[in-house]
Amino acid sequence: MTYRKKLIEVALPLDEINAESAREKSIRHGHPSTLHLWWARRPLAACRAVLFASLVDDPSNDLSEDEAQRERERLFDIIRELVKWENSSDESVLGRARKEILCSTGGEPPPVLDPFCGGGSIPLEAQRLGLEAHGSDLNPVAVMITKALIELPPKFANDPPVNPESRETADLSSWRGAQGLAEDVRFYGAWMRKKAKERIGHLYPTVKDPGDGSFQPAGEAGSDAARMAAAPGKGLTVIAWLWARTVRCPNPACGATMPLVRSFWLSKKKDKKAWVEPVVVDGSDTEDGRPGVRFVVKNGQTSGAPPDPPKLGRGAKFRCLVCDQISDDAHIKAEGKAGRMGQQLMTVVAEGHRGRKYLEATGEHVAAAEGARPEWGPEQELANDPRNLWCLPYGLTTFADLFTPRQLVALGTFSDLVGEARERARNDALASDLPEERAAAYADAVATYLAFAVDRLSDYSSSITSWHSGRDLIRNTFARQAIPMNWDFTETNPLSDSTGNFQGGVDWIYKVIAESPAIGISEAHQQDATDSINSVERPVISTDPPYYDNIGYADLSDFFYVWLRRSLGGVYPEVFGTMLVPKSAELVATPYRFGGSKQKAQEFFESGLGEAFARMREKANPDYPVTIYYAFKQAESEKPSANGGVGGDDHGVLAVASTGWETMLTGLMEAGFQITGTWPMRTELTNRPVATGTNALASSVVMVCRPRPADAPVASRRDFQNALRRELPDAVAVMMRENIAPVDLAQATIGPGMAIYSRYSAVLENDGAPLNVRTALGLINQQLDAVLAEQDGDLDGESRFCVAWYEQFGTGEGDYGLAETLSKSKNVSVRGLAESGVLAQRGGKVRLLKREELPEAWDSATDGRTNAWETAQHLVKAVLVGEDNAAAIVRRLGPDRAEEARQLAYRLYQICDRKKRPEEAFAYNTLSQSWERVLELSRREEEGALF
């Protein structure tokens, strides 16, 4: 089979793509990710670059290598501009990219299809590049997000708004793209907020401003009225109420109402610290007649700290603040399941003239919350998914249980108002002379975005939200990819102007619509990729398939589906025909759906993904490669079998492997694909909650696939291993040169390794049995180990000793005799190592010095005996304090010696990862991830302090 190679199969400006992909995660205003929450989105910059490079011919098809390289640089310049967020709406930049695509596709570019469209990033970027874009997904929430991104804006491109206010005051010919639609969403969203305030505003009372920032009660047992009277000033808008869940103390002699508080902190800002302190009260001062606590607010503190909270360690273990009895997990679960878990208001947060004000709870505010009477709630049951839904054992078993009564009233009110706003928009559209059918379609589009605003509100309006004391704001429900159990939670005011309010959500959505491409013909459909991948003719397929068991999309997105269905069920009956998101056909290896059987879950996922890949191979345009994103970190998941193999492998391979990668790659191979290119894309920042302070995976691998030729050769195990030895070292060198993080190196190496494996129709063991994907992964990892270990030979003798000793002992002690033997083999001496400042010896024991033991004022220029090990340790020590410090060392070292130390960090990370030394691994990974910034700082003229 012959085809013209595409740019993505030969070369990419990976540094620039990765830099923009990572930077994009910190861009908010107008970014499509702010339209509606979706998990594990691919960055738009990466999607844009991958699509462009998949369609544009590589110059080597027609030119000599020197000419081709010059032409590639021209194409790289286009990509470098294309991936910048600032240029995502720049028609001159986009125009150049579209021109190149037209040139390589004979003026007739193919449509693009993503059969696992999720958050819609790939179809949206296809549309931005002027291509016909199609997205499909089994999940109706994903379908609606993609529809809102690519299908609705082009339908009403360049139309003016229909709301009467805009039509009276604006030039109706000045609206471009989807700006008119965006303006109407903002107008009708403001109308909804106004109506909601009229209907439920009484549930959100203000508080009086004490003026001096204090709000102290008029005596220990003072009445609520007395407290309010003692606080002169005007009313302030409450932005949040902070609650603690409660249970009854298990001590029969106490029986107090126990607040389950995780932290007493309200604000940790310097010179404005605030917290609550519990004060024990007897039964005469409580509503239920049982002893308990009330909370006193400490505002504006410049020193001090709150008392220790009652939560003890991990899980649900709490101390009674009245009698000190420890309540275990079993008691709290029993209380929750019996419906006896309550809640107590700890403090009220108001928006003051000089920032947040924390005020003590009053009866008025408790009564306002308790007075809410919801007429409807989403009573559908949460899935029994222990991996992602952690609140079920505590009695929160339905979606309604995740919300307070007041939150249910608010969400129900706004949801009902979506329908009313839709009717109002329809009437205004008819009044502006739109035909009846188009007026109805326009009103449906407006309602879709307003329903998304309700979903955004729900994310900040559940009892799973929390208070971020470091930033003085509300942390949303989905701060991570799960629904956890929250003990002290935050209730936001949807009618305020602060975090999580309804109008704020509308404004975020407005910006996304206004900046959308709004061009071409694009569609999103609900479709099961294992059954069909749509009726699109000969599409270019680019997709981000499910990651085995990483994210339970259906179980999580039910949270939003119940509100979308209430708001839009009549508008899109074909999408919202089920009570909850379809589960049985979802491609995820979730054991709970198979009676707890991991084996059945794996077989289901393996079969389904294989069917999806087979359909892609059948339907994909043969002139273009299929591109597949994958971001599943390898894990040590198997023990050796009795004869030394891994799992089902009987040929002695024991190495890191993962079922997720094995399953995905097996599906690709069995569908008849071969991998013709692989690119590690840095797609994550390390400031997300799941990654902070960890070695969390930061890259996806983009695999470029073509149908494997029918005459592909058969290879032996030895042939495969020899090819790995020949080709993998160069691939690893390129990745290290591109500064891929050590934590990602093993995963990224899968790509070039499997490219070798997949070029053969089969790889056979010596006994003629097929060498399966899991064994191939093990061999690839073994070769990566060998490549990194070979780098030891380029090190100085002292560093080779340190690496070998570190691998065996870490920074722990070993016998002097062992050290002496090892040092001789490296042509160094123990005494010399001690003199060089890397080793300590005492009492017949030897150990490497820890980084904190190294001299603070170390200077490579004055140290007459430095080695790569010592340099690497000082660089790591410096970068953990600050990148400026590491940059100062690099300036003195010079680029060559600094690079030697950086490469050593890869080897040391690999050792730590294999030896289960996570803190050390994190340190070496940090050096690599910070390296580009360190080099940039090192080139500056000014000299900074080392430490």
Helices and strands as residue ranges (DSSP letters): G 7-9, H 14-24, G 32-34, H 44-55, G 59-61, H 65-82, G 85-87, H 91-104, E 112-114, H 121-128, E 133-137, H 140-146, I 147-151, H 152-155, H 164-169, H 179-200, G 201-203, E 207-208, H 224-229, E 235-236, E 238-248, E 257-260, E 265-267, E 273-281, G 283-285, E 292-301, E 318-319, E 326-327, H 329-337, E 342-352, E 355-360, H 363-370, G 392-394, G 399-402, H 405-431, H 436-459, E 466-468, E 473-475, E 488-492, H 502-514, E 522-526, E 540-543, H 553-568, G 591-594, H 598-619, E 626-630, H 659-670, E 673-682, E 699-707, E 714-716, H 717-737, H 742-758, E 762-764, H 773-790, G 791-794, H 797-809, E 814-815, H 816-825, H 830-836, E 839-842, E 845-848, G 851-853, H 868-881, H 883-893, H 895-914, H 918-929, H 931-938
